[in-house]
Amino acid sequence: MRVFVLNAYDERSEKYKGDSRFELFKPTPYKDITTEQMDEYYFKLFPKEDFKRKVISCAEGHKSLLKKIIEEDLKDVIILEDDCILDIDTLEGAMAMGLKLDNFTYLGGWLTSLKLYEAKDFQEEKKNQIRKSLRHQSVNKINNEKFKISHACCYFIPNKEIAKMVLKNIPHFKKCRAIDTEYMGLQKNGLITDFYYPALATLHIKHAKKGFNYASYKLPDGDQQFY
């Protein structure tokens, strides 16, 4: 198993050093994103240019890692964003005990409502009901009639065929979007179906708070846990 950390910021790399299981992968710096690349992406609400560039840098980094899996015929790969920590020991232990991951599988993310305007009520009323129905320390299925998983912070790709499937089906819309939005489109179409529960990836709050997307997590103060 190989774990690639999408390492956009040097100061975020320290927490992975000393553990050879984590391999740092540098995306194109956001300041180097071209206007041509920006024209390929769609954004709502007219965000600032720096925000757009950071979203694109992140998305293109994910795509580059998928291409790497294909070109090098890699197997059992985890893609991890650098504002997260992966409980790799628990994962390795579960796999040693027979856990099989044979599809695109979220190892962390944010379980949320299908519609953005329903998110608040979902967090307060429905999320705990869904959690109670999930199998612990196991792979569960995304019920795309009840919820979706946002944030592409940590996921497993078993082989180049799955990586090809993902790349073939994005952009899901006419123009590219943030990578987690693309993946939610694949959930809707039944192409991404699996997630491990409970989440094995948690936010590293110190770094996440400085990220361009932290406000969208809407976590209680100090909460690090996804799902």
N, C-alpha and C positions, 0 to 999 in steps of 0.2 A: 504494500500500500504506500502511495506517495501523497503527501499533503503539500499543495502549493499555496502559499500565502500571497494574495494579491496586495503587494506592499507599496502603496502609493506615497507614503511619507516615511522618511528615514527614522524619525524618532519613534515610530511604532514598531520597529523591528527588534528592539531590545528584548521584548518578552519572549521571543522565539529563539534567541541565540542560546547556544549550549545544548539544544535538542536537535539532533541531526534529522529527526523525522519531519521537521518543517523546512521547506525549501522556499526561499523568497523569490518572488517573480515581480519584476518592475513593469507596470503598464506605461504607456506613453504619458509623460507629465501633462497635466491639464493645460498648462500654459502653451504646450506645443500642439494642441488640437487645432486643426486648420479650419478655416471658414468653410471649406468644401465638406469636411466631416460634419460641421455644425448644420449645414444645409440638409444633411441626410436624416436629422433627428427632429422630432416633434415635441414641443413642450406646451403645457397649459399655463395660463396666467402670466405669461411673459416674464419669466425669472431673469435675474441678472446674468450677464454673460459669463462671469466666473463660475456661477452655479452650473450653467449649461456645460461648460467645458469639463467640470469635475464629474458630472453625470456621464458624459461621453467617454472620458478617460476610463472611468470604472467599467462601463459597458464594453468598451473595446478591449479592456484587459481580460474580462471574462471570455470574450470571443477568441482572443489570442490563445488562452489556455485550452479552450476546446479544440482549436486548430492544432495545438501542440499534441494533444492526446491522439488526434487523428494521424498526424504526420509521423509520430514516433510509435504508434500502435501501443499506447500505454493502457494499462489495466489497473482497476481499483484506485482511482484518483479522487482526492478530496480537494475542492476549491474553497478557500477560506479567505474572507476579507480581513484586513489587518486591524480593524477595530474590535475584533472578536478573539476569544480564546476557545480552543477546542479541547474537550475532555477526551484526549486521544487514548488514555489508558483504559477508560471504561469502554470505549469503542473496540479497541483491540481485544479486551477481555471478552466482550460479547461475541465478537467474531470467532474467537478461539472456542467459545462454547456452542458454536453452530449458527450464529446469526448470519443470514445470507442477504446480501444487498446485490440485486441483479438488475436494478433499474436506476434512473435518476431518482435520488432519494435526498430530501431535505434533512439535514442534521441540525438545523437551526433556522429560525424564521419567526414570523409574527402571524399567529392564527387570527384572522380577522373576517369581517363581514363581506358579503359579495358586493354590496353597494357602499360607496363611501359615506353617504349620508346616514347609513345605519350603524356606522362604526361605534359610536358612543354607547348606544343601547346594547349592541352586541357585547362589548367589553363588560358592561355592568350586569347583563342578564343571561346571555346565552353561552358565553365562553366556558364557564365552569361546568355547565351541563354537558358540553361536548367533551371537555377534559375527562369527565367521569366515565364516558363511554369508550375511551381509548385504552388500548392494551399497552401496559407499561413495559419498558425495555424491549420494545418490539417495533416492527414496521407497521404503520397504519395507512389506510387509504384516505386520500383527500376526498371528501364528499362535496363535489362542486355544485351541489344544489343547496348546501348549507353554509359553507365557509370556503375561504381560500387562504393560502399562505403567501405573505408578502415578505420582502427583503431577502435577497439572494446572498445572505451572509456566509452560508456554509452548506455545501451539498456534495453528494457522492456521485461520481460518474464511473460505471463499471468497465466501460470499454469504448473503443472508437465508434462502434455502431450507434451507441446512444448519443455520443458527442455529435455524430453526423446528423442524427435525427433532430437534435436541438437546433443546430445551425441551419438545417434545411428549412425549418419552420419559423425562423425569425429573419426579418421582422414579421411579427404577427399582424401588424397593421401596414398601411401603405408606406409609412415612414418609421424609422427606428424610434424606440422609446428606451427609457431606463431599463436595465437588464431585469430587475424584479418584475416590472410591468410586462415585459416580454414573456417571462416565465409564467406569470399569472394567466396570460393568454393561452399558453400551452396547457395549463391546468384546465381551463375552461373547455378546451378541445379534447380532454382526456388523454393527452400525451405525457403529461407529468402527473403522477398519481400517488407517489409514495412519500411518507415522512416518518422518521424515527421519533418515538416519544418515550420519555421526555427529551427535550432538546439537549444535545450534547455541546452546542456552542452557546456561549454567553457573551454579552457585551463587556468589553473592557472600558468601563465608564470614563476613565480619565481620557482615553483617546477618542471614544465615541462622541463625547460632548463637543469635541472640536471638529467633528465631521460635518459635511454639508447636509447630511440627512437625519441627524439625530432628533430634531424636533418632531419628525413624522412618526417616531416610535411611540410617543405618548405613553411612556412608562411612568409608573409611580416613582417619586424621587428615590434614587438609590437602587431601584430594581434593575438587575442585570439579566434576568432570565427571559428567554424567548418562549413562545407558545403560551 
